[in-house]
Amino acid sequence: MTPKPVRDIIPGIDGLAFGGDYNPEQWPREVWEEDIALMREAGVNVATVNVFSWASINPGPGKWEFGQLDDIMDLLESGGVKADLATSTASPPPWFSQAHPETLPVAPEGHRLHYGARAEYCPHAPAYQEAVVEMASKLAERYAGHPALAMWHVGNEYYRTCFCDLAAAEFQAWLRDRYGDLDGLNDAWGTTFWSQTYTDWEQVLPPRACAETPNPSFVLDYRRFGSDARLKLFNSEAAAIAEHSPDKPITTNLMVTGNFAGNDYFRWGKDLNGENRLISVDHYLVPNDTITYEPQVAYAAALSRGLAHGHPWLLMEQSANASAWRGGGFAKRTGEQLRHSLGYVAHGSEGAMYFQWRASRYGTERWHAAMVPHGGRETKTFQEVVQLGQWMKNLAEIKGSTVQSQAAILLDFESVWAHDTPGQLSSFMTPFPELRRWHAALWKRGITCDIAHPAEDLSRYPVVFAPSLQMLDDDANLRRYVEGGGTLVVGPFSGVTDRNEHVHPGMPGALRDLLGVRVVEHVPLREDEMVALDDGTSGAFWAETAASEGAEVIVSYVDYPGTAAIFHRAVGSGQVWYLTTRPTDLNSFLDRLDLQPEFPGLPEGVETVRRTHEDGRSYLFALNHTDKEATIPASGHDLLANTAWTPTTTLPANTCAVIREVR
Ligand code: GAL
């Protein structure tokens, strides 16, 4: 298969994108002039404007006032800064909510929420659906030809869920489409359990607060429906924009880590990967996390890469310093934001963008970090921003290059949602922390991996990990991958339920034949309980008694004599591993695989990632996250320091290099 040519996802921007959300409407005019001067000093070449400006553009029913936005767009143009123009539909103003009270979201308990913050809308309310299309259309008509316009930014971080009657009506229509008739719905939801059979579509409501734990299949479908409805909203605005502005890329900023947004981003990725579309993501590091910062950056990037399917992507938001809503107080140490920003770029981002350019003086985010903090240009933060801006200029030639990963970790958002549904056997078998734990273990060993979807073509990855894949309809795609020569590693409690969250007969269900293993019984463990294995390692949270049906037993439990813990099986030209517990030490397991880093022996925390152009030009990013200098045995030219790089050049602690390689 000939790979598709890599798309230039931000053709309107020279080199890499560097900038952030810019809210000049919060400031008097004289500050705007200073902003432009500081942007030039920092090398900012793009600003995301109009994200939350509905109230100024459309201050009342039928009233449209574009004067201020005209000025902002002209200001950017005069300063040589391109605009990522947002549609401002993420935050309807009070007049709108008052005029259309049915557009305010309803909580699961049934009460309607009030306005006073942001994202106060019901995705299913026709008045909101119509208003956002009108807004997008008016903006596109007006600014399509503006010389500052580089790209469109629809909404902001779609995540709102609503439980109102309008949602119920849309949900019923979505279900009719999915199941055809009520028999199909009753089957899929297993409504004979607890006598929940539906006899009329009108009886089907959103999963509002009820007296007991609700039906898991029903809850799961509501999440699918919510994700689809939000995607439909995005697409409706995007279509309205494309009518007037067919040649500019359109995006919306995805919240890639965790599950807060409730969107199936692999499904969204399909719509965001077409012509004139791009994957852009927001990423905020979690302080006090069990997984240190650096793998978090790589993890967010791995997922973004997975969503972009081989094309570059864009980091749309990150924080220059402490994020107030993370509890505040977690300042980035000197050099950290440089390393982090470069980390995203190393992993395929076509730039580094922030929330936000200038710190707000008021509002909930008045203490949130910014590229220009309250302390202005003399802050360490701004000085580092200036440094980063210079680096971004030096790296212009990497635009359009991509990262090839050695491995993939499988993520299916629907399976994660399935895990979140009521009635799980163990609350410690959470998918995301486990995926991130595997990712961090690979990262520490110098293995670059993508996060990929289990149904996609995985043949480009020598090794694929499925640490937590509870819900899997069938093994067809994974079997194809393994038979074709891939190595698949499957974690416990995977493949056990179908797409409706019904337990497959014959555990471990969908994967039983492929794994050559029959699981007899699940053994959920206590939070602090560990089980000893006969290779000297241990497992946690979960164990299974299982018997071979063709697989070789590699490791057994000490605590359950005669019971296998780790199986291995050759299938076609590939192989498959099955772990019936979560190994506490992933390294020992990874030693069993043929997965070598390019630079064996680099200290943990010295990260290398390569970006390559289609014509073969390549760039080795070296990020030293440690407090000791390191040597990377490569040759070429370091684009950051603008000096030659030889195999004996040292990379000081807490610094980075980007080596244009001589190969
Ligand atoms: C993002 C959001 C921004 C801002 C930022 C603060 O999730 O898109 O508008 O709130 O968080 O960290």
Residues whose N, C-alpha, C, O or C-beta is under 5 A from the ligand:
A	BS01	GAL	E157 S323 F355
